[in-house]
């Protein structure tokens, strides 16, 4: 077991499992966020539930943070491991003769996405911590929609979100499908799984982009 835990295969499996967990979170996150476009009342209700439910706050949220940390730490470890195993870099990139750009730059897109997560946590998670525990404000189930729209008022923040979601799409394009391969799932369903992961990698980031642009173009006027 000790040898397995230290092996490259074990690290890839751990990275794949944590990645799949984050993919499920993205699906939930985009569903809740899309409600802000369709029904502000529904968005407020869901956001309030997620913000005050003890199971979400004290169980699911720490698990999510751990999943993010494990996924990106494993990604960095595997990247250095691969570089060490191949000390001589490609002399010249010749298209698919070596590997697609996306697969060769997963660490780059991953680090940018990680930086975006830092901004996202600053915008929303730290704001929640300050609102609930530092300022000790009373519960307000109607505040979330307005707070979210105001975040996308500055053009620079909206552009940064859009760029980050484009890079997220590139990261998912290769990483989502590769996670199943890392776990040894290679059977007759593999083409269907690959098609689904590619569709997911396009649709989910596009929905996030749409949400950001929608709220930037439809500010709240008082």
Legacy VTK file of the C-alpha trace (Angstrom):
# vtk DataFile Version 3.0
C-alpha trace
ASCII
DATASET POLYDATA
POINTS 222 float
0.000 0.000 0.000
2.880 2.359 0.778
4.372 1.762 -2.658
1.015 2.270 -4.344
0.415 5.539 -2.491
3.764 6.865 -3.726
3.302 5.711 -7.309
2.480 7.889 -10.291
-0.641 5.807 -10.946
-1.949 6.469 -7.443
-1.371 10.194 -7.823
-3.201 10.230 -11.153
-6.146 8.354 -9.653
-6.332 10.792 -6.728
-6.150 13.723 -9.128
-8.837 12.169 -11.338
-11.219 11.527 -8.430
-10.769 15.028 -7.023
-11.280 16.437 -10.521
-14.533 14.526 -10.979
-15.712 15.810 -7.613
-15.001 19.392 -8.730
-16.844 18.758 -12.005
-19.935 17.796 -9.999
-19.571 20.974 -7.962
-19.334 23.043 -11.156
-22.615 21.542 -12.371
-24.313 22.510 -9.105
-22.689 25.945 -9.087
-23.728 26.828 -12.635
-27.282 25.624 -11.971
-27.634 27.925 -8.964
-26.004 30.834 -10.789
-28.246 30.434 -13.840
-31.233 30.980 -11.586
-29.955 34.537 -11.050
-30.724 35.185 -14.712
-34.096 33.441 -14.681
-35.499 34.172 -11.207
-33.749 36.428 -8.671
-36.086 35.127 -5.965
-35.027 31.529 -6.609
-31.369 32.573 -6.650
-31.792 34.344 -3.308
-33.516 31.299 -1.796
-30.859 28.848 -2.983
-27.993 31.133 -1.995
-29.438 31.667 1.463
-29.827 27.917 1.924
-26.240 27.278 0.832
-24.975 30.103 3.053
-26.674 29.060 6.267
-27.259 25.317 6.069
-24.858 23.718 8.622
-24.297 20.597 6.502
-23.219 22.738 3.552
-21.148 25.132 5.635
-19.368 22.751 8.005
-19.214 19.528 5.995
-19.530 20.106 2.255
-17.567 23.361 2.157
-14.448 21.932 3.859
-14.662 18.889 1.575
-14.833 21.203 -1.440
-11.806 23.197 -0.291
-9.904 19.963 0.335
-10.854 18.739 -3.152
-9.491 21.918 -4.733
-6.235 21.711 -2.761
-5.703 17.999 -3.487
-6.456 18.399 -7.200
-4.046 21.248 -7.794
-1.303 19.889 -5.536
-1.446 16.556 -7.373
-1.363 18.435 -10.687
1.794 20.301 -9.708
3.434 17.139 -8.332
2.680 15.188 -11.524
3.932 18.054 -13.679
7.294 18.115 -11.898
7.401 14.323 -12.021
6.844 14.362 -15.772
9.488 17.042 -16.292
11.973 15.028 -14.235
11.230 11.892 -16.249
11.705 13.821 -19.493
14.604 16.220 -18.911
15.001 16.935 -22.634
12.061 19.025 -23.812
10.633 18.821 -27.305
12.986 20.570 -29.696
10.125 21.675 -31.861
6.375 21.391 -31.572
4.912 19.718 -34.661
1.188 19.785 -34.031
-0.280 16.454 -33.009
3.059 14.732 -33.683
3.874 15.375 -30.019
0.724 16.298 -28.102
-2.099 18.860 -28.331
-1.432 22.273 -26.824
-4.161 21.762 -24.221
-2.693 18.538 -22.869
0.841 20.003 -22.796
-0.268 23.078 -20.872
-2.694 21.677 -18.314
-0.536 23.047 -15.507
-0.683 26.545 -17.044
-4.449 26.598 -17.493
-4.837 24.976 -14.078
-2.760 27.656 -12.344
-4.756 30.416 -14.035
-7.996 28.745 -12.960
-6.571 28.475 -9.425
-5.782 32.205 -9.473
-9.338 32.856 -10.629
-10.657 30.762 -7.735
-8.691 33.023 -5.423
-10.453 36.069 -6.884
-13.799 34.289 -6.717
-13.294 33.413 -3.040
-12.279 37.008 -2.348
-15.404 38.296 -4.085
-17.898 35.945 -2.475
-16.549 33.628 0.249
-14.569 36.263 2.187
-17.462 38.650 1.756
-19.750 36.078 3.388
-17.306 35.521 6.252
-17.108 39.272 6.845
-20.882 39.748 6.596
-21.844 36.910 8.919
-19.002 36.614 11.432
-16.991 39.866 11.462
-19.790 42.410 11.121
-22.319 39.962 12.619
-25.126 41.214 10.399
-28.599 39.695 10.725
-29.803 37.195 8.114
-31.107 38.808 4.948
-32.419 36.212 2.456
-32.939 38.886 -0.218
-29.414 40.299 -0.461
-27.657 37.767 -2.701
-28.949 38.761 -6.125
-28.032 42.413 -5.760
-24.614 41.593 -4.334
-23.880 39.236 -7.237
-24.932 41.708 -9.922
-22.826 44.454 -8.357
-19.732 42.235 -8.584
-19.996 42.239 -12.379
-20.456 45.994 -12.713
-16.739 46.724 -13.316
-15.694 45.858 -16.865
-12.263 44.614 -15.784
-13.748 42.018 -13.430
-16.197 40.769 -16.067
-13.419 40.453 -18.652
-11.246 38.604 -16.144
-14.083 36.180 -15.406
-14.660 35.557 -19.111
-10.968 34.844 -19.755
-10.852 32.528 -16.750
-13.847 30.542 -17.971
-12.287 30.182 -21.426
-9.212 28.685 -19.773
-11.468 26.529 -17.610
-13.029 25.190 -20.822
-9.579 24.284 -22.160
-8.700 22.630 -18.849
-11.914 20.603 -18.847
-11.571 19.711 -22.540
-8.580 17.527 -21.791
-8.839 16.920 -18.057
-12.426 15.680 -17.778
-11.965 12.929 -20.364
-8.495 12.065 -19.065
-9.829 11.493 -15.553
-11.730 8.418 -16.739
-8.632 7.092 -18.519
-6.566 7.622 -15.370
-8.943 5.319 -13.515
-8.625 2.644 -16.194
-12.099 3.065 -17.681
-11.534 2.129 -21.287
-14.420 0.166 -22.771
-17.191 0.377 -25.355
-18.676 3.382 -23.539
-15.468 5.413 -23.860
-16.506 7.260 -27.073
-19.813 8.289 -25.478
-18.032 9.401 -22.300
-15.537 11.404 -24.349
-18.353 13.105 -26.260
-20.151 13.975 -23.028
-17.011 15.408 -21.422
-16.303 17.546 -24.497
-19.883 18.838 -24.489
-19.634 19.596 -20.768
-16.326 21.405 -21.298
-18.034 23.741 -23.768
-21.512 24.232 -22.299
-20.710 24.838 -18.616
-18.023 27.536 -19.140
-20.248 29.193 -21.771
-23.081 29.358 -19.251
-20.775 30.984 -16.704
-19.649 33.484 -19.358
-23.259 34.217 -20.248
-24.103 34.870 -16.582
-21.181 37.277 -16.159
-21.994 39.202 -19.351
-25.725 39.258 -18.600
-25.253 40.855 -15.193
-22.639 43.287 -16.506
-25.021 44.452 -19.231
-28.038 44.530 -16.906
-26.920 46.431 -13.816
-29.285 47.175 -10.961
-30.463 50.783 -11.030
-31.681 52.365 -7.798
LINES 1 223
222 0 1 2 3 4 5 6 7 8 9 10 11 12 13 14 15 16 17 18 19 20 21 22 23 24 25 26 27 28 29 30 31 32 33 34 35 36 37 38 39 40 41 42 43 44 45 46 47 48 49 50 51 52 53 54 55 56 57 58 59 60 61 62 63 64 65 66 67 68 69 70 71 72 73 74 75 76 77 78 79 80 81 82 83 84 85 86 87 88 89 90 91 92 93 94 95 96 97 98 99 100 101 102 103 104 105 106 107 108 109 110 111 112 113 114 115 116 117 118 119 120 121 122 123 124 125 126 127 128 129 130 131 132 133 134 135 136 137 138 139 140 141 142 143 144 145 146 147 148 149 150 151 152 153 154 155 156 157 158 159 160 161 162 163 164 165 166 167 168 169 170 171 172 173 174 175 176 177 178 179 180 181 182 183 184 185 186 187 188 189 190 191 192 193 194 195 196 197 198 199 200 201 202 203 204 205 206 207 208 209 210 211 212 213 214 215 216 217 218 219 220 221
